[in-house]
Amino acid sequence: MSKKKLVVVCGIDILLAFVFFATICIRNGKTEERDTEEHYIFDKNFRTDKTKADSSSSQYFSNGVVTAKTLDLFRFLEKEFEVKSPNELNDHFNKVEQYLNSKFSELEARKLYEIYQKYLRCQIVLVNDPKYSPKSADPHHLLILLESAHNFRREKLGKETADTLFGRDVKEREYRFRMSIIIGDNTLYGKEKESRLQKLKADMWDDEVISIGEGGNPYNRYQLKLQLYHKDLSELGERERKLKVDEFKKEFFTKEQIKRLNEVDDQIAKEKENMERYRAAEQKILNLKDITQEEKDKRIKALQDEFFGKEAEAFRRREAIRRAAEK
């Protein structure tokens, strides 16, 4: 084990994903996932805002079961007695046991220590086993990995303990992944996406107050709106598309903000057009057959000075980085 922190990186290999999650298949070049309206890891019945009544003074146990607060203690122990190699694991456990015995009653210390050992061994597997490592950023894939990893925790820690410790984090991740699946589905129109997002929120959170993925400022909400209505906008002509985007802007911004936003959009459009013209001119030089490479480089440099002026040197540096990355 390296110095990396023992933090879960959820994952599962492609073969296992195919075998255990056969409801995902490829048809006509499109990925079809399990119905996102069913088979939740956590739905609205799992309340992340729920606090258990407890007659004891312990913040780590409630009626004999660990509380969500216990995860904070376990993460503290991981960091405080950091394991830098597999050979240090036994020493780590000894130090943790001594610490717990010094802070808690004999019974509570013993129970915490027993659960902590299972917790840490579980974390080590999830971090180091390649089948739990993400293979892509596709939210369908990540949702499967999340469920697989949490099922592993449930197997090793017990369902109640695993859900109590990790439930809130898993539920929030699940919600984000399911949101991303809906938002990124370019076969759906904006109204249908909004309807599905509303249903997803009701299915998973009911009346819990949450703002996950809803954007922290007007610009983020505006960008989300553009994503939701991607298909609608792509089917409009240039003039109609601009009018529709202007409608969206009025939902989120003041007149002064819209003016500044339009100025930025105009600048971006000009820069894009300038780049397209430059690439076309550059390609003509590259296609010349009757001059040397040295002469081509000289002409391209002059072309860059013409198109980018005082920003030409910065552009050349970016080009050098891009070419190096493509090798």
C-alpha positions in Angstrom: 0.0 0.0 0.0 1.4 3.4 -0.9 1.0 6.7 1.0 -2.3 7.5 -0.7 -5.0 7.9 1.8 -7.3 5.0 2.4 -10.3 6.6 0.7 -12.8 4.7 -1.4 -12.4 4.9 -5.2 -15.5 3.1 -6.4 -15.1 0.9 -9.5 -15.8 -2.4 -11.2 -14.3 -3.9 -14.4 -16.1 -4.1 -17.6 -16.6 -7.8 -17.6 -18.2 -7.9 -14.2 -20.4 -4.9 -15.2 -21.6 -7.0 -18.2 -22.2 -10.2 -16.2 -23.9 -8.7 -13.1 -25.7 -5.8 -14.7 -26.9 -7.5 -17.9 -29.8 -5.0 -18.2 -27.3 -2.6 -19.8 -26.8 -3.5 -23.4 -25.8 -1.9 -26.7 -28.6 -1.6 -29.3 -28.3 0.3 -32.5 -25.1 2.0 -31.2 -26.9 3.4 -28.2 -26.3 2.5 -24.5 -29.5 1.5 -22.7 -29.2 1.5 -18.9 -31.4 0.1 -16.3 -34.5 2.2 -15.8 -33.3 5.1 -13.7 -36.8 5.3 -12.1 -36.3 1.9 -10.5 -33.7 -0.1 -8.5 -32.3 2.8 -6.5 -29.5 2.1 -4.1 -31.2 4.6 -1.7 -34.7 6.1 -2.3 -36.8 8.5 -0.3 -37.2 5.9 2.4 -33.6 6.4 3.4 -33.6 9.7 5.3 -30.3 11.5 5.4 -31.7 14.2 7.7 -33.0 11.6 10.2 -31.5 11.6 13.7 -31.9 8.7 16.0 -33.2 9.1 19.5 -30.6 7.7 21.9 -30.9 7.4 25.6 -27.1 7.2 26.0 -24.6 10.0 26.0 -22.5 8.4 23.2 -22.4 10.2 19.9 -21.0 7.1 18.2 -23.7 4.6 19.1 -27.5 4.7 19.1 -29.4 1.8 20.5 -26.4 -0.4 19.9 -25.8 0.7 16.3 -23.1 3.0 15.1 -24.2 6.5 14.1 -23.1 8.5 11.0 -20.8 10.5 13.3 -18.7 7.3 13.7 -17.4 7.8 10.2 -15.8 11.0 11.2 -14.0 9.2 14.0 -12.8 6.4 11.7 -11.4 8.9 9.2 -9.7 10.7 12.0 -8.0 7.5 13.1 -6.9 6.7 9.5 -5.2 10.1 9.3 -3.8 10.2 12.8 -2.2 6.8 12.5 -1.4 6.8 8.8 -0.4 3.5 7.2 2.4 3.9 4.8 3.0 0.3 3.9 1.2 -3.1 4.4 3.8 -4.0 7.0 2.5 -1.2 9.2 -1.1 -2.4 9.4 -0.8 -4.4 12.6 1.0 -1.5 14.3 -1.7 0.8 13.0 -4.4 -1.4 14.6 -2.5 -1.5 17.9 -2.2 2.3 18.0 -5.9 2.7 17.2 -6.9 0.2 19.9 -4.7 2.0 22.5 -6.3 5.3 21.5 -9.8 4.0 21.7 -9.2 2.5 25.1 -7.9 5.8 26.4 -10.9 7.7 25.2 -13.9 5.4 25.7 -15.3 2.9 28.1 -14.1 -0.6 27.8 -17.3 -1.8 26.1 -17.6 1.1 23.7 -13.9 1.0 22.8 -14.1 -2.7 22.0 -17.1 -2.3 19.8 -15.6 0.7 18.0 -12.3 -1.2 17.5 -14.1 -4.3 16.1 -16.1 -2.2 13.6 -13.0 -0.1 12.7 -11.0 -3.1 11.7 -13.7 -4.3 9.3 -14.1 -0.8 8.0 -10.5 -0.3 7.3 -10.0 -3.7 5.6 -13.0 -2.9 3.5 -11.6 0.5 2.5 -8.2 -1.1 1.6 -9.9 -3.5 -0.8 -12.0 -0.8 -2.4 -8.9 1.4 -3.0 -6.5 -1.3 -4.2 -8.7 -3.8 -6.1 -8.7 -2.8 -9.8 -12.2 -4.0 -10.3 -13.4 -1.1 -8.1 -11.5 1.5 -10.2 -13.5 3.7 -12.6 -12.8 3.0 -16.3 -14.5 6.1 -17.6 -16.4 9.2 -16.5 -19.7 7.9 -18.0 -22.4 8.3 -15.3 -24.0 5.0 -16.2 -20.7 3.3 -15.5 -20.1 5.2 -12.3 -23.6 4.4 -11.0 -22.9 0.7 -11.4 -19.5 1.1 -9.7 -21.1 3.0 -6.8 -23.7 0.2 -6.2 -21.1 -2.5 -6.5 -18.8 -0.8 -4.0 -21.5 -0.2 -1.5 -22.8 -3.7 -1.8 -19.3 -4.9 -0.9 -19.4 -2.6 2.2 -22.8 -4.1 3.1 -21.4 -7.6 2.8 -18.3 -6.9 4.9 -19.8 -4.5 7.5 -23.4 -5.5 7.6 -26.1 -3.6 5.8 -27.2 -1.4 8.7 -23.6 -0.4 9.6 -22.6 0.2 6.0 -25.8 2.3 5.3 -25.4 4.3 8.4 -21.8 5.1 7.8 -21.8 5.7 4.1 -25.5 6.2 3.2 -25.6 10.0 2.9 -22.5 10.1 0.7 -23.7 7.2 -1.5 -27.1 8.7 -1.8 -25.8 12.1 -2.9 -23.5 10.5 -5.4 -26.2 8.3 -6.8 -28.5 11.3 -7.2 -25.8 13.3 -9.0 -25.1 10.3 -11.4 -28.8 9.8 -12.1 -29.1 13.6 -12.7 -26.2 13.5 -15.1 -27.7 10.5 -17.0 -30.9 12.5 -17.6 -29.2 15.8 -18.4 -26.8 14.2 -20.8 -29.5 12.2 -22.7 -29.6 14.0 -26.0 -32.6 12.0 -27.2 -34.8 13.9 -24.8 -36.3 17.4 -25.1 -36.0 19.9 -22.4 -39.5 19.6 -20.9 -39.1 15.8 -20.6 -35.7 16.2 -18.9 -37.2 18.6 -16.4 -40.1 16.3 -15.8 -37.7 13.4 -15.2 -35.5 15.4 -12.9 -38.5 16.4 -10.8 -39.6 12.8 -10.5 -36.1 11.7 -9.6 -35.9 14.2 -6.8 -39.3 13.1 -5.5 -38.3 9.5 -5.7 -35.1 9.9 -3.9 -35.7 12.8 -1.5 -39.4 13.2 -1.1 -39.7 16.3 1.2 -36.1 16.5 2.3 -34.6 19.9 1.6 -31.7 19.5 -0.8 -30.1 21.6 -3.5 -27.7 19.0 -5.0 -26.9 19.8 -8.6 -29.2 22.7 -8.8 -26.5 25.3 -9.3 -25.1 27.7 -6.8 -25.5 30.9 -8.9 -27.6 32.2 -11.8 -24.9 31.5 -14.4 -24.7 27.8 -13.4 -28.4 27.5 -13.5 -28.4 29.1 -16.9 -25.8 26.7 -18.2 -27.9 23.8 -16.8 -30.9 25.1 -18.7 -28.9 25.1 -21.9 -27.9 21.5 -21.3 -31.5 20.5 -20.6 -32.7 22.1 -23.8 -29.7 21.0 -26.0 -31.9 18.9 -28.3 -34.5 21.7 -28.7 -31.9 24.3 -29.5 -30.0 22.0 -31.9 -33.2 21.7 -34.1 -33.8 25.4 -34.4 -32.4 27.7 -37.0 -29.8 30.3 -36.0 -32.3 33.1 -35.5 -34.8 31.0 -33.6 -32.0 29.5 -31.5 -30.7 33.0 -30.5 -34.3 34.1 -29.5 -34.7 31.0 -27.4 -31.4 31.5 -25.6 -32.3 35.1 -25.0 -35.5 33.9 -23.3 -33.4 31.6 -21.1 -31.2 34.5 -20.1 -34.1 36.6 -19.0 -35.0 33.8 -16.5 -31.7 34.2 -14.7 -30.1 37.6 -15.3 -30.9 41.3 -15.1 -30.7 43.5 -18.2 -27.3 44.8 -17.3 -26.0 41.2 -16.7 -27.5 40.1 -20.0 -25.7 43.0 -21.8 -22.4 41.9 -20.3 -23.1 38.3 -21.1 -23.8 39.1 -24.7 -20.6 41.1 -24.9 -18.7 38.0 -23.7 -20.6 35.8 -26.1 -19.8 38.1 -29.0 -16.1 38.1 -28.1 -16.1 34.3 -27.9 -17.8 34.1 -31.3 -15.2 36.4 -32.8 -12.3 34.4 -31.3 -13.9 31.2 -32.7 -14.3 32.7 -36.2 -10.7 34.0 -36.1 -9.4 30.6 -35.1 -11.3 28.9 -37.9 -9.9 31.4 -40.4 -6.4 30.8 -39.0 -6.6 27.0 -39.2 -7.8 27.2 -42.8 -4.9 29.5 -43.7 -2.4 27.3 -41.8 -3.6 24.2 -43.6 -3.0 25.8 -46.9 0.6 26.4 -46.0 1.0 22.9 -44.7 -0.4 21.5 -47.9 2.2 23.4 -50.1 4.5 20.9 -51.9 7.1 23.2 -53.4 8.6 24.8 -50.3 10.8 23.4 -47.4 9.6 22.7 -43.9 11.7 25.6 -42.7 9.9 27.9 -45.1 6.5 26.5 -43.9 7.4 27.2 -40.3 8.5 30.7 -41.2 5.2 31.4 -43.0 3.1 29.9 -40.2 4.9 32.1 -37.6 4.1 35.2 -39.7 0.5 34.0 -40.0 0.3 33.6 -36.2 1.6 37.1 -35.7 -1.0 38.4 -38.2 -4.0 36.7 -36.6 -3.1 36.9 -32.9 -0.9 40.0 -32.6 0.5 40.4 -29.1 -1.0 37.1 -28.1 0.9 35.2 -30.8 3.7 34.0 -28.4 1.1 32.7 -25.9 -0.7 30.9 -28.8 2.6 29.3 -29.9 3.2 28.0 -26.4 -0.3 26.5 -26.3 0.3 24.9 -29.7 3.6 23.4 -28.5 1.8 21.9 -25.5 -1.0 20.5 -27.7 1.4 18.9 -30.2 3.4 17.3 -27.3 0.2 15.9 -25.8 -0.8 14.4 -29.2 2.5 12.4 -29.5 
